[in-house]
Amino acid sequence: MFGRIATKYDLANRTLSLGIDTLWRDRLVEEVWLGNPDTVIDLATGSGDVAFALREELSPSVRIDGLDFCEPMLDEARRKQRAAGYHNMSFATGDILRLPLADACCDAVTIAFGYRNLADRHKGLLEMRRILKPDTGRLYILEFSQPFHLVRPFYYFYLKTLLPNVAGALTGDKAAYQYLSDSIEAFPDRSGVSAELEQASFRDVEAIAMTFGTVALHMARA
């Protein structure tokens, strides 16, 4: 599904979020910057937007690697990397449920709008904790969430009617964005995701609501 929309993915994201997705990423990057990591792994990196935002703000000495199992999306990320001339970063194939990485190999793990799509979220969290350095490693999950009650009727009208039709016109693949709508509606709220992190033995779990609660940044320590 993501392979089918890879070349139009960035355009659809900007249009459907009215450009607010850049603000969500900026907050994620700010929090990672505050942690002063030396190595960052961006999971479900897709076309690389988070990895590139990190590259622009973090020290050039910080190593940033993006992993995804959708090759057409990785092709887009590599194309953008070549065009921008970014160094000390790479994009590789990797399944979050079985990461091709050593234990305790990184200071920070980021995942933006990919956690919701995992076939087994608990297993994915265990893999993320495995590759983070014990005690000091930090996880950052940027993901859709359940909005504040007052805006829910309007938000779900947008998700179920406007979003699939607009995205279908932009990408030619309405079904992919119908999946997006359905997956958001079925996803737990901030307290639910926080509970999942605690069940995977993450500590200092925190959730920051953004844009009327429609998106949340979850942070935790390994």
Summary of the structure (lengths in Angstrom):
residues: 222
radius of gyration: 16.6
end to end distance: 31.8
largest distance: 46.5
contacts: 744
relative contact order: 0.16
helix: 51%
strand: 21%
